[in-house]
Amino acid sequence: MPDLFAPLLPLLSFAVALLALYLLSQQVSIRLQQLTYFLTRSEDMMTLVLFLVFLPGIIIHEGAHWLMARLLGLKTSKFRVWPKRKGRTIGMGSVSVQAGGVWRDSLVGLAPLLAGTALVTLIAHQIFAASSLTAAWSRGEWAAGVATLGQAMQQPDGALWAYALFAIANAMMPSASDREPLKPLLLYIAIAAVLYLFLGLPASPLTALLDWSTPYLEQLTSALVFTILLDGVIVVILFLLAMIFAPRG
């Protein structure tokens, strides 16, 4: 087991970063809705603003569902990109997809996360040099990291790419319906892992796979960390603005 723990660290780091981004995405949505409501006193306007801010990411999210379903040979219908309120939840879009079993349904549900992570990684590294920034900060060189970020943001289209990164990252997380087919899949994987360890099968194939994936996981994690920092700044700004425009008395 100790031999397997060290190769697992990059995977665990990626999972923690993904969870942190998911939680921050929820805060971005909540704070944006709160600020919009304080300014407009309208739930309809609050929903519309939320939809428009994340529109590029929403299109990619629903498009990823549709494309994955078509690639897997599943029929699609009722493609919708428009907000729809259901009680206290807001659906930003939907695609009706033919059921295809646990594996295909899981892939369709995960498609927005897979596509979004790939795009976030591409933008974070190609535009914002996320690896250099996170490496500098991991060494405690905060000034160098901030300088790298400042140089990237000063590009002619830096703000536009930052918005694209923000919109995609905060719209790529699987919805409740997307996560539903993943429950049995995760159960199967957990059972297989327990049996593998219980039977005392060699860990070398797993460690070899983890070693091979480590550089890719590090790239993904550094992109997510960069996006988390961006989301964190935006959450703070939205929080401060909400305090300023909150109703008095």
SULSUL-V625757 format. One record per residue. N is the residue number from 1. OMEGA is omega in radians with two decimals (999 if undefined). Layout:
N,OMEGA / N,OMEGA
//
This chain:
1,3.09 / 2,3.14 / 3,-3.09 / 4,-3.03 / 5,-3.10 / 6,3.09 / 7,3.14 / 8,-3.05 / 9,3.10 / 10,3.12 / 11,3.11 / 12,3.11 / 13,3.10 / 14,-3.13 / 15,3.12 / 16,3.12 / 17,3.13 / 18,3.11 / 19,3.13 / 20,3.12 / 21,3.10 / 22,-3.14 / 23,3.11 / 24,3.11 / 25,3.09 / 26,3.13 / 27,3.09 / 28,-3.14 / 29,-3.12 / 30,-3.10 / 31,3.12 / 32,3.09 / 33,-3.13 / 34,-3.13 / 35,-3.13 / 36,3.14 / 37,3.10 / 38,-3.10 / 39,-3.01 / 40,-3.04 / 41,-3.10 / 42,3.09 / 43,3.11 / 44,3.12 / 45,3.09 / 46,3.13 / 47,-3.11 / 48,3.13 / 49,3.12 / 50,3.14 / 51,-3.08 / 52,-3.14 / 53,-3.07 / 54,-3.02 / 55,3.12 / 56,3.12 / 57,3.12 / 58,3.12 / 59,3.12 / 60,-3.14 / 61,-3.10 / 62,3.09 / 63,3.10 / 64,3.05 / 65,-3.07 / 66,-3.09 / 67,3.13 / 68,3.13 / 69,-3.14 / 70,3.13 / 71,3.14 / 72,3.09 / 73,3.13 / 74,3.14 / 75,3.13 / 76,3.09 / 77,3.05 / 78,3.06 / 79,-3.10 / 80,2.99 / 81,-3.14 / 82,-3.08 / 83,3.11 / 84,-3.11 / 85,3.06 / 86,-3.07 / 87,-3.13 / 88,3.12 / 89,3.13 / 90,3.05 / 91,-3.08 / 92,3.14 / 93,3.12 / 94,3.01 / 95,3.08 / 96,-3.07 / 97,3.08 / 98,3.09 / 99,-3.09 / 100,-3.11 / 101,-3.01 / 102,-3.03 / 103,-3.13 / 104,3.11 / 105,3.12 / 106,3.12 / 107,3.09 / 108,3.12 / 109,-3.12 / 110,-3.03 / 111,3.12 / 112,3.13 / 113,3.13 / 114,-3.14 / 115,-3.12 / 116,3.12 / 117,3.12 / 118,-3.13 / 119,3.10 / 120,3.13 / 121,3.14 / 122,-3.11 / 123,-3.08 / 124,-3.08 / 125,-3.07 / 126,-3.09 / 127,-2.98 / 128,3.10 / 129,-3.04 / 130,-3.13 / 131,3.13 / 132,-3.11 / 133,-3.11 / 134,3.09 / 135,3.12 / 136,-3.14 / 137,3.11 / 138,3.09 / 139,-3.12 / 140,-3.14 / 141,-3.05 / 142,-3.12 / 143,3.12 / 144,3.11 / 145,3.12 / 146,3.12 / 147,3.10 / 148,3.11 / 149,3.14 / 150,3.12 / 151,3.14 / 152,-3.12 / 153,-3.12 / 154,3.05 / 155,-3.12 / 156,-3.12 / 157,-3.10 / 158,-3.13 / 159,3.13 / 160,3.11 / 161,3.09 / 162,3.09 / 163,3.11 / 164,3.10 / 165,-3.14 / 166,-3.08 / 167,-3.12 / 168,-3.07 / 169,-3.07 / 170,3.08 / 171,-3.02 / 172,-3.07 / 173,-3.13 / 174,3.07 / 175,3.14 / 176,3.13 / 177,3.09 / 178,-3.07 / 179,-3.03 / 180,-3.13 / 181,-3.13 / 182,-3.08 / 183,3.10 / 184,3.12 / 185,3.12 / 186,3.08 / 187,3.11 / 188,-3.12 / 189,3.14 / 190,3.12 / 191,3.14 / 192,-3.14 / 193,3.13 / 194,3.13 / 195,-3.14 / 196,-3.14 / 197,-3.11 / 198,-3.13 / 199,3.10 / 200,3.12 / 201,-3.06 / 202,-3.13 / 203,-3.05 / 204,3.10 / 205,3.13 / 206,-3.14 / 207,3.09 / 208,3.11 / 209,3.14 / 210,3.10 / 211,3.12 / 212,-3.06 / 213,-3.05 / 214,-3.14 / 215,3.14 / 216,3.13 / 217,3.12 / 218,3.08 / 219,3.12 / 220,-3.09 / 221,3.14 / 222,3.08 / 223,3.12 / 224,3.12 / 225,3.09 / 226,-3.14 / 227,3.08 / 228,3.12 / 229,3.11 / 230,3.11 / 231,-3.14 / 232,3.10 / 233,-3.11 / 234,3.10 / 235,3.13 / 236,3.13 / 237,3.13 / 238,3.13 / 239,3.14 / 240,3.11 / 241,3.11 / 242,3.10 / 243,-3.12 / 244,-3.04 / 245,3.11 / 246,3.12 / 247,3.13 / 248,3.10 / 249,999
//
